Amino acid sequence: MKIKNTKITFNSPAVLGFSCICLIALLLGMITRGGSTTMLFKTYRDSLLNPMFYLRLFTHVFGHADWTHFIGNMSYILLLGPMLEEKHGSSRLVEIILVTALVTGLINCLFFPRVALCGASGVVFAFILLTSFTNFKQGEIPLTFILVAVIYLGQQVFEGIAVRDNVSNLSHIIGGIVGAICGYFLNMKKKRY
């Protein structure tokens, strides 16, 4: 086993950058006892005249309630993200993260005006469904995609109905839908060339 010439590489700038921002947001939240999280990293219905409302529609994916929430989301993001970034590129992955953040933030504000949303769970589910499109071919629906959709999204629907907790199952479902749509169109676009 040769370790002498081994080096650590910065292999996935978008995913690593996203994870670092999430870590900084978590630490800031701990230092400010949640003040910075509420101000910057949670989305909730607010005045349309408040510019922070629009910023929080995107930045809520960086905030996390605690270490457990953070570690759960980062485990999936660090596992799936580098593969997706290698396949689709850093800028495309950032676009997917931004679209997921915006869509989940808007839906939360429209349908759950009294609920503050934070965390990267929507991004995690977008990545999960996007990953299942890795070997997609035109005119086919991968069985892995169907199984992932049934297992992950089905679980969220069930928990949304049967379990009462602080988990935003709708943001998971919406994130998964965004990932599935992005995966479908990204693969269709590549097949044309």
URBELZI-V809351 format. One record per backbone hydrogen bond with DSSP energy under -0.5 kcal/mol. CO is the residue of the C=O (numbers start at 1). NH is the residue of the N-H. If there is no record, write none. Layout:
BEGIN
co=CO nh=NH
co=CO nh=NH
END
This chain:
BEGIN
co=1 nh=3
co=3 nh=6
co=9 nh=11
co=12 nh=16
co=13 nh=17
co=14 nh=18
co=15 nh=19
co=16 nh=20
co=17 nh=21
co=18 nh=22
co=19 nh=23
co=20 nh=24
co=21 nh=25
co=22 nh=26
co=23 nh=27
co=24 nh=28
co=25 nh=29
co=26 nh=30
co=27 nh=31
co=28 nh=32
co=29 nh=34
co=30 nh=33
co=32 nh=35
co=34 nh=38
co=35 nh=39
co=36 nh=40
co=36 nh=41
co=37 nh=41
co=43 nh=117
co=47 nh=50
co=49 nh=51
co=50 nh=53
co=50 nh=54
co=51 nh=55
co=52 nh=56
co=53 nh=57
co=55 nh=58
co=55 nh=59
co=56 nh=60
co=58 nh=61
co=59 nh=62
co=59 nh=63
co=60 nh=119
co=66 nh=70
co=67 nh=71
co=68 nh=72
co=69 nh=73
co=70 nh=74
co=71 nh=75
co=72 nh=76
co=73 nh=77
co=74 nh=78
co=75 nh=79
co=76 nh=80
co=76 nh=81
co=77 nh=81
co=80 nh=84
co=81 nh=85
co=82 nh=86
co=83 nh=87
co=84 nh=88
co=85 nh=89
co=89 nh=93
co=90 nh=94
co=91 nh=95
co=92 nh=96
co=93 nh=97
co=94 nh=98
co=95 nh=99
co=96 nh=100
co=97 nh=101
co=98 nh=102
co=99 nh=103
co=100 nh=104
co=101 nh=105
co=102 nh=106
co=103 nh=107
co=104 nh=108
co=105 nh=109
co=106 nh=110
co=107 nh=111
co=108 nh=112
co=112 nh=115
co=113 nh=45
co=114 nh=116
co=117 nh=43
co=120 nh=124
co=121 nh=125
co=122 nh=126
co=123 nh=127
co=124 nh=128
co=125 nh=129
co=126 nh=130
co=127 nh=131
co=128 nh=132
co=130 nh=133
co=131 nh=134
co=133 nh=136
co=137 nh=140
co=140 nh=142
co=142 nh=146
co=143 nh=147
co=144 nh=148
co=145 nh=149
co=146 nh=150
co=147 nh=151
co=148 nh=152
co=148 nh=153
co=149 nh=153
co=149 nh=154
co=150 nh=154
co=151 nh=155
co=152 nh=156
co=153 nh=157
co=154 nh=158
co=155 nh=159
co=156 nh=160
co=157 nh=161
co=158 nh=162
co=159 nh=163
co=163 nh=165
co=167 nh=169
co=168 nh=172
co=169 nh=173
co=170 nh=174
co=171 nh=175
co=172 nh=176
co=173 nh=177
co=174 nh=178
co=175 nh=179
co=176 nh=180
co=177 nh=181
co=178 nh=182
co=179 nh=183
co=180 nh=184
co=181 nh=185
co=182 nh=186
co=183 nh=187
co=184 nh=188
co=185 nh=189
co=186 nh=190
co=187 nh=191
co=188 nh=192
co=189 nh=193
co=190 nh=193
END
